[in-house]
Amino acid sequence: MEMRYNEADRARAIYERYVRCLPDVKAWVRFAKFEMQVGYVDHARRVYERAVQELDGEPSIVSLAPAMLRPCSLCRTVLTLMRC
C-alpha cells in the first residue's frame, strides 16, 4: 500500500520490521527485491550483505544474491529508452 502513495521510506521501515520479526531467507529476498523495484541497487546489495550476516551464510541467500543484482534484459531496455 505504501508504494501506491510513493512512500518508499515508509515501506522500507516496514520491511526492516519484517526481517527483524521473521528473519528468514524469503523475508530478506523480498526486502531486496523491493529495493530493486524502487531503483536502489546499492540498498539491495546492502540488504543481501546484512542477510548473509544475519543468516550465518545460509547457502540459499548466498546463491540468490548475485543473480538478483545482475541487470536483466528488461532493465537494459528501460535504461536504453530513458536515454532517448
N, C-alpha and C positions, 0 to 999 in steps of 0.2 A: 504494500500500500504506500509506503514512504516514497518508493520510486515513481509512483504515479504523480506525485507532487514535487518531484525534483528535490528530494531531501536525502541526498546521498549520505551526509554526515549522520543523520538520524538512523538511517538504515545500517550504516557501519556500526553504530553503537549497539544496535540490536544484534548484529552478527557477533560482536565482541561478547555480549552476554550469552549468546547461543553457544559459542565454543567454550566458554567457562562452565556453563551448566551441563553441556553434553559434549565433552571433548573426545569425539571420535573422528575417524577419517572423513566420513561423509559430511560432518559439520564444517570441518576445515576446508574441504574441497568446495562446498557451497559458498563459503566466505570468499575464497579466492576467485571463484567464478563471478561472484558479484563484483569484485574489484575490477575484473577484466571487462565486465559488461559496462561499467561506468567509465572505462578508459584509463584506469590506474594500474598499469602493468607493474610498476615498481611496488605498489602496495600489495599486489597479488604475489609477487616474489617474496616480500617480507612475510606475508601470511603463510606461505609454504615453508619458509625458513622457521617460523615460530612453530608450525605444526610438527615439523621434524623434531624440534627440540622437545616440545610438549609430549609427543607420542613416542619418544625414545627411539626414533629411527624406524618406525613402523614401515615395513617394506612397501606396502601399497601406496602410501603417501609419497615415498621417495621415488617410486617409479612413475607416478602420475604427474608430479610437478613439472618436470622438464617438458613433457608433451603438452601440458596445458599452457605453457608460456611461449611455445613456438607460434609464429604468426600463421594463421590459417589462410586459405585462398580467399575467403570472403573478406577477411581483414585487409589483405593486399588490394583487393578490388575496391573496397571502400576508400582506402587511402589514396589510390590512384585517381578515383573520381573526385576526391576532395581537392586534389592538386589542380584540377582543370578549372 
